[in-house]
Amino acid sequence: MCGIAGFWAPGRLDESAALILDRMTSAIRHRGPDDAGCWTDADVGIGLGHRRLSIIDLSLEGRQPMASASGRYVIVYNGEIYNFSTLRKQLEGAGVAFRGHSDTEVMLATIERDGILKAVQQFAGMFAFALFDRRNSQLYLVRDRLGEKPLYYGWAGDVLLFGSELKALREHPAWRGEIDRSALALFLRHAYVPAPYSIYKGVRKVLPGMILTFQLGAPGREPIETAFWSAREVTEAGIAEEWSGSDTELLDELERILRETVRREMVADVPLGAFLSGGVDSSVVVALMQAESSRPVRTFTIGFDEPEYNEAEHAKAVARCLGTDHTELYVRPAEALDVVPLLPALYDEPFGDSSQIPTFLVSQLAKRHVTVSLSGDGGDELFGGYDRYFLARRVWNVLRLVPRSGRRAVAAALRSLSPAQWDRGLRLAGHVPWPRAARRVTGDRLHKVADVLSFETQEAMYLDFMSHWRDPARLTLGNAEPPTAFTDPNRAALIDGLLSRMMYVDLVSYLPDDILVKVDRASMGVSLESRAPFLDHRVVEFAWRIPPRLRVRHGRGKWPLRQLLRRYLPETLVNRPKMGFGVPIDHWLRGPLKDWAAALLDEARLRREGYFDPVPIRRKWAEHQSGTRNWHYPLWDVLMFQSWLEAQ
């Protein structure tokens, strides 16, 4: 696992180019503390920089930037190619000789033999790389199929900048960096900035499964985009070729694919372990790791004293049953709060998923003992595990029974009075002996019912489910919310069934832009490599062949994973309620974080900075402080932007 950075500038480079590359890569030293390197072609105007976290081939033969045997290609690469040994044997059989034992050298040899498109289609793993073709003066920027590894790029004047994190781009002297208010609106809706956008104008993220080609001297600045793998095509193909065998045969095949994947992802020349929460996904990964290992696997869990946030006891029970070498650490509130000031630099652009805090803490714990850690990320998106999937289906099944005209009429009636007017009226009617449930009705809840009744489509309903701020364009000043995987018909898949549509949207947006960003920045922030076996593309392709009736049974998701886990664990450790991986932000904003948050949300400050309309923010802050409402999700998003802005 590593960090990459580079630039392509017009004209001949001078002696400052190497110093610039050094500054860019030093900014992401945490991604690769073991080694550093740079390469420039002064005549062409290109520079490639690399920071190395040594995992495979710890020798100098694995150093980057690395040139191909012929010298035609030069690469800087971040990631792991898990099938590189198989590819190497094929190449050696064709007469290719290798200097070292790294997957980087195998990648270059495959590209020389097959060309970049066919080569990348053979790579199984997670990767983001920049490759320069010296013969054709072409620069390729490539990102893996699911978006496990990050890659930013953008123009700063006449200079093309690219790198693993924005902080590397900011070190180039041509950098200017203007905040994109439209991307800010997207951030407030989703708690992350979805690809291809970034928080800065003119800086974008390479979409998963894409090859971008930049040609020296070509007119215009937009690269040629080539998809080497498409989640949309895989989804549609999987549904069209639905599994037709027996349930037992399906479980056998799923176990075979996952065991093979886990076996490959356990290859490393450094200590290796796994995150273990005690939930289904991480327990499956650890169970398969232990089945493939001749000695106890190292597993890591953090715990909290608050029962509603603590999974450590479940994880300990799973570890004891599987026989792992388990390490747990109970985190005091003060230790978790100490992470908050680190978040702006760690995540590099505004990021509002508060589980970023425990993810960093468990990464920090694991790094004390290992350099690589496997995780269960991707299980919910591929096997239907989120509770919101079932809530959305229940809501839509009720809504579709009521004609749209009737829903609109009721919604209009509920909105005819403001929440405050409803509250006053409900207080006046307080002497009426209403049923207990009716006495909990508030004006705000009635307006929420109106919002639900207004959904015209299933897609609109799910977008609302995934929105922290319902109308962020009104909250942010001077913007228009651009299209995303939720709203862009060109990125939609032809899928019948609400469950499959929700899972697909999460696969191409929530997973790469939230979950994988959270894990990548937290783990790489402490120089720990995280691997996710569920995100091997063959696992993904097989998962989409599983019929919805087998993903979800008896109102619960992930049936195949639960059944698979029953082959390794007793029922009491498999069949337990799902827990989130979070911290009590709602309580902290009324307690130890109150003064910090109040300063960032000060009305005069918000008006002076000019990014937000302070009125709705201050209203939510007051309601949260009074305890009448719990607004920690939308407030945390604003606070993460404000603290990031302050850090700039």
N, C-alpha and C positions, 0 to 999 in steps of 0.2 A: 504494500500500500504506500502511496507516495503523493506528492504534490507537484503539479506542473504549471508552468507559466511561459509566456513568450510574447513576441510582437513581430509585426511585419511592417516595415517603414519604407517610404519611397527614398530612393537615392542610396548612396554608399554610407555604410556605418563607419563611425570613428571609434576611437579607443574607449569611449564611454559606454559602448553597448554592453560589454561584459559587466561593468559596474551596475548598470540599470538592471540587467538580469539577476545579478546577485541581490539587489534590493528587493526585486519582485519575489524571488524564491525565499529569501530570508523572512518575508512576511508570512510565509506558510511553512516555516521550519517545523512546526508541530506535526505536520503531515508526514515529515520525513527527517527525523533528527540524525539519522545514521550517516548520511553522505549528501553531497551536493555536486552539481555539475552544470556547465553551460556550453552551448555551441552556437557559433554565429557564422553566417556567410555574408561578409561585408559587401560584396558586389551586389547581391540580391536584396540585402536589407533585412534579413530575417535572423531572429535569435530565439533559441529554445533553452529553457531552464528547467531544472529538475531537483527535487528534494526526495531522498530515498529513505523509506522504512524497510529494512532488509528482512524479507520473509522467505524467499526462494533464492538459492545461490547467494550466499552471504559474501562471496569473494568479489574482487574487483572486476571480474568478468561480467558481473551483473550491473555495472555502473551505467547510468544514463546522463545525458543523451547518448543514444547508441545508434551506430550506423550499420546498415545491412552489409553483407559480405562484399557486394559489388561496389558499395559506396553510394548507390543511387538514392537510398532512403535514409532519413534520419528521424528518430522517434523520441518523444518523451511520453511516458505512459504511467497511468495510475490505475492499479487494479490487480486482478488475478485471473489468469486463464487456467481453469481447472483441468482441461483436457490437453494441456500442452505436451505431456509425456506421450500421449497417443499420436499427436501431430508430429512430434519429434521423430518417433519411430518410423512414421511414413516418409518423412523427409530424408532420414538416414538411409532408408531402403532405396531412395531415388538418388543416392550418392551425395547428399548434402553433408558437409562436415561442420561441426560446431566448436566454438572456442570455449564456451562455458556451459552452464546448466540452467540458465534463466528462461522464464517464459517469454521475456522480451525478445530474445534472440530467435526463438521459435516463431514469434509473431512476424518478425521482419522476414525470415526465410519463407514463410507461407505467403506473405504479401508479394515477395519477389517472384515466387513461382506462379501464383494464381491471380494476382491483381488484388486491389484492396477490397472490392465488393465481395468476391467469392471467398477471400480469406476471412473477412470479418464474419461472414455467415457460418464459418466453421468454428469460431471461437466460442467456447462455453465458459461463461464467467461474468465478472463485473469489470468494467473498464471505461476509462475516458482517456483519449490520447490525441496528440498532435503529431502528424506525420508530414514531413516535407519531402516531396519528390524533386530531387535536384535536376533530373533530366528534363522534366516538363514544367518546372517552376510552378508547381501546384502545392498548396497547403491543404491538408485534410484535417478536420476536427470531427472526432467520432465519439459517440456515447453509447453505452451498453443498452440492451433491449428494454430493461425495466427502469433504467435511470438510477441505478444504485450509486454510481459515481458522478460527481458534479462536473460541469464544464461551462464556463461563461465566455462570452466573446462580445466585442463591440468596437466601434470606431471612435477614436479620440482624434479629431481632426483627420489627418491623412494616415494615421497609424492604426493598424488593426491590433488590438490587444486580446489576449485570451489567457485563461488560467483556471485552476481548480476552485479558487475562491476570489471574491471581489477584492479582498485586501491586497492580493497580488497585483491586480490591474491598477489599483489606486497608487501604487508605487512608481508607475511610469510617469515621467515628466510631462507627457502630453495629456494626462488625465485631467478632466474637468469635473464630471460627475454631477449632473442635475437630477434631482429627484423627480420621478415620473408619478404625477398625481393620479393617473389612471391606474397604475400598478398599486398605488396606495389604497385606492378604492377596492381593488381585488383583495388586497391583504386584509382589510377590515371585514370583508365578507367571509373569507375562508380561514383567516389566521395564518396564511402563508401567501407568498407571491407565486402563482402558478406559472409553470413554463408555457411558452417561451419567454415570458416577461421577467424582468428584474426590477428592483426598486429604482434603478437609474434609467433615464432616457438613453436610448441607443445601445444599451447593453442587454444582451439576451442570453438565455440558456439554450444549449443544444437540446433538442427534444430527444427522448429515449428512442433508440433504434435508428438513429439518423447518422448519415455521413454528410458533412458540409464540405464543399470543394471551393477553394478560393484560387483564382488564376491570376498570376502576375501579369499586369498590363491589360487585363480584360476590362471592358467598360462596365461602369456601375460597381456598386459595393456589395450587392446581395449575392450570397454564395449559391451554388447549385446544391439543392437538397436531394439526397437519395436515401430512401428507406431500405435498410437491409433486413428489417424485421418489423412486423406491424401487429400490435396488440389487437387492432380492429379485425384484421384478417384472421388472426389466430382464434379470436372469439367467435367470429362467424363460422369458421371452418369447424371448430370444436362442437358447436351447437348442431351443425349440419351432419356431423359424423358422431352423433351421440353414442355413448357406450351401450352395447347391446348384450354383453355377457351377463353372467350372474353377479349378485352382490359380492359373493366370496371371491370370484375371479377378479372383480374390480379392486377389492382390498389387497389381494395378492399382488396385482400389477402396481398399485400405488406404493405398496411397501417395497417392491423391487426397485422402482424408480427412485424413491426417496433414499433407500439404503445406498444405492449406487452414487447418488448425488452427495450424500453425507460423507461417504468414504473418500470421494475425491476432494471434498472441501476440508477434510482433516489433514491433507498433505501440507506440511510446513516444516521449515528448518529451524523453527523457534517454538517455544512453549505455546500450547493451544488449550482453550477451554470453551465454556459456553455460558451465556446468560440463562438463568433458570428462574422463572416467576412462579412456577407451579401451575400455570395455565396449560391448556391443551397444546398450543402451538410449540412453546418452548419445551414442554415435556416430551412431545413426539421427537423433536430434534435430539434432545439429550438421550432419550431411550435408544434411538438408532445409533448415536455416537458410541454409547456404552456397549451396544451389541457388536460394534465394529472394532472395539478397543480391547487390548489384552490387559490393560491396567485401568484403574479408576479415572474417569474423566474429571477434570477440574470444572466445577460449577460455581456460579456467583449470584448472590441475591442481596438486595438491601431491604431492610424492614423499617417500619415506622410504628411508633407507639399508638397512633390513632388506628383503631381496628378497621375502619372503613377504607383505609389506604394501605393496609398491611397484608402482603402476600407471602411474607417470609416463612410463616408456619407451614403453609401449603407446600412451598418450595422445599423446605427441609424434609417434609414427609416423602415427597417424590424422590429427593436425592437419597434418602435412607433406603427406600425400596429398590432403587436402581443401583445402589452401591457406588455413588460418585464421591469424589473428594470435594466436599462442599464447604464453601466459605460464605458466611453471611455477616452483614454489618448493619446494626440498627443505627439509623441516622437521627440525630437530635434536630429539632426545628432550627436551631441556630446554624447548624452545618448546612442544612438545605438553603436557608436564607443567604448564606455566604456565597452561594452560586449566582444569585440574582445579578450582582454587579458585573459578573463575567459574561453574561448572555449577549450583550451587543457585539463584543469582539468575537465571541465564540461562533455566533450564527451569522455575522457579517452583513445580513440584511434583516429587516424586521421579521420576527418569527414568533407566533403567538401560542403555540402548543405548549402548555405549562408542564407537560410530562417531559419536556426538555431537561428539567431539573433532576428528577430521579434517573433519567437516562444518562446524564453526565456523571452522577454519583456512582452508578453501578459500573460504568466504564472505568471510572477512576479506581474503583475497588479491583476490578479484573486486571487492570494494567500493572498492579503491584505484583502479580503472579504470572501473567501470560502476555503474549504479544498479539495473539489472534483469538477472537471469541466468536462462536457461532450463535445465531439468534433464531427466533421463530417468526420473524417479520414476514408478512405476506400471507399468513394462514387465514386471517379474517377475510381479506379481499378475494382470495381464490376459492374459499370453501364456505362463504356465507356466514361469517361469525358475528357481525356487528348487530347489536340489539336494534339499531335504527332500521335495519332491513325489515324486521318483523313489525315494528311500530308503523313504518310507512305503508306496509301492505295492509295492515288493519285499518288505518285511516282511509286509504284509498278505497278499500272494499265497502266502507260505509258511504263515502262521498258519491261513488258511482251509482248508488241506489236513488240518489236525489237529483232531479233534473237541474241542469245548470241555471235555468231561469229562477228556480226556487232558491238555490244556493245564493245567487246574486242578491235576491230580494232580502233574504234574511241578513246577509252580510251588510247590505246598505242600511238596514234598520239598526243593526248593532253599532254601526259607525256613525249614525246620526247624532249620537251623543259622545262627547269626549270621555276618556276614562275617568277624569275627575267628576264630570257630571253624573256618570253612572254610579260612582262611589257615593256621591251625595244622596242620590236617589235611593240607593241600597241601604244607606244608613237610616234614612227616613222610614224605610220599610222594615227596620230592624225589629220592631215590636211584633211583627207577624211571626207566628210559630213555623218558620220554614224548616224543612228537613236539614239535618246537619250538613250534608254535602252542599246544599244550596246556600247555606250561610257562609261558605268559603268563596263564593263568587265575588270577583272584583271587576272593576271597569277594565283593567288591563287584560284580565283573562277573557272577558267578553270580546275585546278587540282581537285577541289571539284567535278566538273561535271564528271571528269574521275573516281573518287572514286565511285560515284553513279552508273555509267555505269558498274562498275566492280562487282556489287553485283550478286552473283550466285543464292542465295536463299532469300526468304522473311526473314528468321531468321537472315541471315548475315546483311541484310539491317537494321533490327530493332536493332541489336547489335550496329551497327554504329550510329544509332539515339541516343542510350543510352550511347555513349562513349564520355567522355570529351577529352581524349587523344586517338587517333586512334591506335597507336602502342606503348603502354606503356612499353612493354618488351624492346624496344630499348632505351627508356628514362631512365629506371632504370637499374642498373648494377648488374649482377650476379643473374639472376632469370629466371624462366620459368612460364608463366601465367597458373595457374591451371584451371580446368574446373569449370563452374558455371551453374546456371539454364539456362543461355543463350546458353551455348555451350555443356552441358553434355546431351547426348541422353538418359541416364538413368533417368534423372529428367524431361524429356519432356512429355507432354500429347498428346494423340491421338486426335487432334482437327483439324477440317477443318475450314478454314477461317482465314485470317490474323488478323482481329480484335480480335477474341477470343484467338488466340495464343499470341498476344501482351498482352492482359489483363491477361492471365494465368501467363506469365513470370513475369509481374509486381506484381501479387498477391503473388508469392513465392520468389521474390527477392527484387524488388524496395520497395514494401510496408513494409515488416518486417525489411529490412536492412537499409533503408533510412528514410522513413516517420515515422515509429514507433520508431526507434532509436532517431530521432530528437525530437519527442514529449516526449518520456520517459525521456531522459536526461534533457531536458529543464524544464519539469514540476517537476520531482523529485529533480532537482537541487535547487528548492525553496520549497520542501516538499509539493507539490501539486499533488493529484492523478488525472490523466486524464483517462476518459473512452470513448470508441468509440462504440456506438450502432451498427453501420454498420458492425462491425466485430464479432458480435454474430454469431456462426457457423450456426444457422438456417437461418439467413438473407443471409449469404454467399451461403448456399445450395439452397435457393430459387432464389437468383439472377442469378445463373448459369442456371436455367430453363427458364429464359427470352430469347426469340429468339433475335438474333442480330438485326432483323428488328424493334424490339420494343425498344431495347437499343438506337439505333441511328435512327433518322428520320430527313429528310430535312438537312442532313449534320451536325447535332448537336447530341451530346451524352446525356446520362442521361434522355431520354424521360420519363421513368416511374417516376423518382424523380421530374422532372419538372411538370408533370401532377398532382402528389400528392401534390406538393407545391401550385398549383393553387387552391386547396381546402381550403387553409388557407391565401393566399396572393393575391393581385391584380396582373394582368399581368405585369404591369410596374416594379414590384419588382422581378418577376420571370425571365423575358426574357431580361437579360442583358449579355454583353460579359463576358467571364471568365477572371479573373485576377489571377496572381500568388501572393504568399505571400512572398514578397521579399524586399530587400533593394538595394540601388544603389551602389553595390560593384564596378561596372565598373567606376563610377565617383570617388569613394573614392580612388581607386588605382592610379588615376592621381592627387589626391588632398591630403586629410588629412592622408591617409594611405600610401602615396608614400614612405616616408623615412623608415617607418617600413618594408614595403615590399622589398624595395631596399636592406636593410641590410640582410634580410633573403635570398634574391636571388643573393647575391654577388657571382660572379663567383669563386673567390678564396675560399670562404666558401663552396660552393657546391662541388668543387674538393676535398677540405680537408675532408669533411664529407664522401664522397665516395658513396653516394646513387644514384646520378643522373648524367647523361651527361648534363653539363650546357649549351651546345650550343643551343639546341632547346628551352630551357627555356629562355635564354637570348634573343634569337631572338623574341620570343613572347612578352617578356617584353618590348623590344624596339618598336615593332610594336604597342603595346597597348599604350605606352606613347606618341607615335607620333600621335595617333588618327586614323591611317590608318586601324587598325583592332581592334575588341573588343574581347580580349582573357581572360575576367575576370573569366570564368568558369574553364578552365585548370590552370590558374595562381593561383586561389584561392585554388585549390586542393594542389598544391605544397606548397603554403604558410601555409595551415593547417597542412601539414606534418612537415614542417620546424619549425613552432611554437610549435607543439607537441613535436618534437625531442628536441628543446631547453628546454622545460619544464621538460623533463626527467632528 
